[in-house]
Amino acid sequence: MNGLVLLSIAVGVFLAGYFLYARLIERILGVDPARQTPAHARRDGVDFIPAHPTVLFGHHFAAIAGAGPIVGPILAAEFGWGAVALWIILGCVFIGAAHDMISLFLSIRHDGESIGSVIGTILGRPGKVLFLLFSWSALILVVAEFTRQITGTFLADPAIATASLLFIAEAIVFGLCVNKFKMSVLWTSLVFVPLMFAFVWIGNVYPLDLVKLFGLTPETTALVWTAVLLVYCFFASTCPVWILLQPRDYLNSYLLYAMMALGFLGVIVAHPVMQLPAFAGFSVLKPTGATDMLFPFLFVTVACGACSGFHALVASGTTAKQLGNEKSTRPIAYGGMLLEGVLAIIALIGVAGTYGDSAAYFKDLMPDGLHAQPVPLFASTLAGFCIKAFSAVGIPVEIGAKLAKSFILLSVSAFLMTTVDAGTRLARFSWQELVGGVAKKDGPVGKVASNMYLGTLLVCLLAAGLLINKEASAQLWTIFASANQLLAALTLLSATLWFVRNNKPCWFTAIPTALMFSVSSWALGAIFMQSVSGDKIDFVRMAASGFLLLLAAILVCYAVRSGAKSISGSGK
């Protein structure tokens, strides 16, 4: 199949889903534009702040996207492009986008509280505590995995490190201009958006290559960047959202829009033929000697490209606190997930349209034979599609390809940084709520443990511990993706119970709940068995998968009990 045909089919299905299926969900939920949102009712100038819908869409999209829709489809391409594309398209429309929209709506209707607090009203205090513990654990995996991806990007192209640091400084200045000096968003954007694109050129002229500048080894450089990024996460997750979170995500959205436009242009001009097999079989042998099964690993590997539990944490953790009107729920939540699906399809076309055999694909994907590097692979394949477009407008191929690759890497790294600092902030929220549910907030233990600086520091230190362990860091994506899908299943399960209690149809959450529970628990179970079946027990993978499975099993028991009470109560 031609890649342009696949992209056209995906966009067509996504548009139909937005205008038909999402409107159906909207009617079932009972979205009310006249109802006051928590951003107005609980406005505090730190977390609860009404944001312009365009700015909020940029924040939400940047926070949920990250590199998930890029990394997942590229890693899953080993199963065949047809299988991956089918799951992305159907998963986005009927599961992922619906999950995001419902999560945001439930949070709004519960005073902007996190999805953990919402679940607490359904499953009770023990259920809330267990869910918060599960989501906090999953968020630590998010921070660790995406920090590793950023570090790999900085090592692959030091120019991106320069551009990324400049971009952070620019976002802070933008936030001050709009929020403190009350400058127009439009006119400020006209200055700062072009400046952001200029950072790509500046980065290529002055690359921050620590290996050459200070004579460090690549391994030491990776540790330095890891430390710098975690310090950045600490700052970004503890400062008010208007200083960095809102302006950076708003500016980030222009990077991603431009990158996606570049991807569209590349696919249109190159119209590549999909060369990888459409279906590679129910099991795939990797160069490392490991065997991946289509069921369940296709579904959890694609992860954010089709459905993501992390999105519920973003929607309820930050977006719900900034949403000015309920009518924006569908375009921001459902529309944001569909746009992420488009990016996932472009990433898949880039790989499947470039590599004719799996051996070459694996060689470039895992250059060291251990750690997958999907982000640089995405940048090189997408830039390759753009060569014809550069030639058509007279840009020398060498210069155009270099700038295109650097721009794509900057865009992806910017969204990776958005994911890690948003993940750190959300983990801090989960930790504070978790402590509040176990210890008295006014007591000595509660006051210390619920301190936002201590909670953030704990998240950063635990993420650093996972990254220092080389064996654990190599397996982070699989563990994270499985936990992420199980988190989505738990959210959908709780939403189903909410619909039952409120006498609303629940089929559109009940069916996805069953599917997501099956594949995610199966994947975590497989990871657990793999960790204990070899000559050497992998204690990190064993502990992580076993702990997450145990928490999920207990939560399901609470959910079944709550559902039984709701059904029996409604029958009286």
Residue, then its C-alpha position, 0 to 999 in steps of 0.5 A: m500500500n502507498g503511505l499517502v493512501l494509509l494516511s488519507i484513510a486514517v484522517g478520514v476515519f478520525l474525522a468521522g469519529y470526531f463528528l459522529y462518535a464523539r458527539l454521541i459521547e458528548r450527549i450521553l455525558g450531558v456536557d453543559p456550556a452554561r455550567q461553571t467549571p472548576a477553573h473559575a470556581r476554584r481559581d487560585g492563580v497557581d493550579f486553577i487558572p482559566a486558559h484560552p482554549t487555543v493555549l489550553f489545547g496546546h498545553h494538553f496536546a503537548a502534555i499527552a503527546g510527548a514522544g509516545p505516538i512516535v516511539g510506540p508505533i516505531l517499536a511495534a512495526e516489528f509486528g507489521w505495519g498493517a496490524v499497527a495501523l489497524w490498532i492505531i485507527l480503531g483504538c484512537v476512535f473507540i478507546g483512546a479518544a473516548h477515554d480522554m474525553i470521559s476522564l476530563f469530563l469526570s474531573i470537571r464534574h468533581d471540582g477539578e479533582s484528579i482521576g484518583s479522587v474521582i475513583g475514590t468517590i466510586l470505590g471508596r477511600p481504599g480504592k482511591v489510595l490504591f489507585l493513587l499508588f498505582s498511578w504514582s508508580a506509573l508516573i515514575l516510569v513515565v519520568a524515567e523512560f522519557t528522560r532516557q529518550i531525551t538524553g539519547t536525543f541530546l547525545a545523537d544531536p548536541a544541537i538539540a540540547t542548545a535549542s532545547l535550553l534556549f526554548i525553556a528560557e524563551a517560554i519563561v519570558f513568554g509567560l511573563c509577557v502574557n501574564k505579568f505584563k498583560m501583552s496580547v497572546l497574538w502579538t507576543s506569539l508573532v515574536f516568539v514563535p519565529l524566534m523558536f524556529a530560529f533556535v534550530w539554526i542557532g543550535n546547529v551553529y553552536p551545538l552543546d556537545l559535552v563530549k567535545l567541549f569537556g572530553l567526557t565519555p558518552e556514558t558520563t555525558a548521559l549521566v550529566w544530561t540525566a541530572v540536568l533534566l531531573v533538576y529541570c523537572f523539579f523546577a518546572s513541576t513546583c513553579p506556578v503553571w503560568i510561568l513555564l507549563q502553559p507558555r511552554d506547552y503553547l509554544n510547543s504546539y507550534l513546533l508539533y504542528a509544523m513537524m506534522a505539516l512537514g510530515f504530511l508534506g513529506v508523505i505527499v511528495a514522496h508517497p512512499v510504498m510500505q515496504l515492511p510486511a503488513f503482518a509479520g506473524f503472531s511472534v517476532l524474534k528480535p536480534t537480542g534473541a527475545t521473542d515478542m508475541l503479537f498478543p498482547f505486546l502489540f497493544v501495549t507497545v503502541a501505547c500512547g498512539a492508540c490509548s494511554g492511561f497517562h492521558a487521564l492523569v493529564a486531563s484531570g491533573t492540569t487540563a481540568k483545572q484550566l478549562g474555561n467552558e465544558k464545550s471545549t471538552r470534545p475538541i481538546a480531549y477527543g480532538g487532541m487524541l485524534l491528532e496524536g493518532v495522526l502523528a502515530i500513523i506518520a511515524l509508522i509510515g516513516v519506518a515502513g516506507t523506508y525499510g525493506d527488511s526487518a534486519a536493517y530496521f532492527k540495526d538502525l533501531m538498536p545501534d548498540g544492540l540493547h537500547a532502542q533509539p526510535v526518536p533519531l530513527f523517526a527524525s532520519t526517516l521523516a527527513g528522508f521523505c522531505i528530500k524531494a520537497f527540498s529539491a523542488v523549491g531549490i534548497p540543497v539536499e544536504i542543507g535541507a536534510k540536516l535542518a529538517k532532521s534537527f528541527i524534527l529532533l527539536s520538536v520531539s525533544a521539546f515534547l519529551m520534556t513536556t511529558v517528563d515535567a508534566g509527569t513529575r507534576l502529576a506524580r507530585f499531585s498523586w503523592q500529595e493526595l496519597v499521603g492525604g489519604v493515609a496520614k492526617k494532613d495537619g499532623p506532623v507526618g502529613k505536613v512533611a510528606s505532603n510538602m510539594y518540594l519533598g514529593t517532587l524530589l522523591v519522584c526525581l530520585l526514584a526516576a534517577g535510580l531506575l535510569i542508573n540501572k542499565e538493565a532496568s533502563a533497557q526494559l523501561w518502555t515495555i514496563f511503562a507501556s503495560a502499566n500505562q494501558l492497565l491504568a487506562a483500563l482502571t480509569l475506564l472501569s471506574a467510568t463504567l461504574w459511574f455511568v451505571r450509578n447515574n443510569k447512563p449507557c455504559w457499553f462504550t466504556a465497558i467493552p474497551t475496559a475488557l479489552m484493555f484489562s486483558v492485554s495489559s494484565w497479560a503483558l505484565g504477567a508475561i514480563f513477570m514470568q520472563s524476569v524469573s524464568g532465566d538463569k538470573i532473576d531480574f529483580v527490577r522487572m519482577a518487582a515492578s510488574g508484580f507490584l503493578l499486577l497486585l495493585a490492579a487485582i485488588l482494585v478490580c475486586y473493589a470495583v466488582r464489589s462497588g458495581a454489585k452494590s450499584i446494580s443491587g441498589s438500582g434494582k430496589 
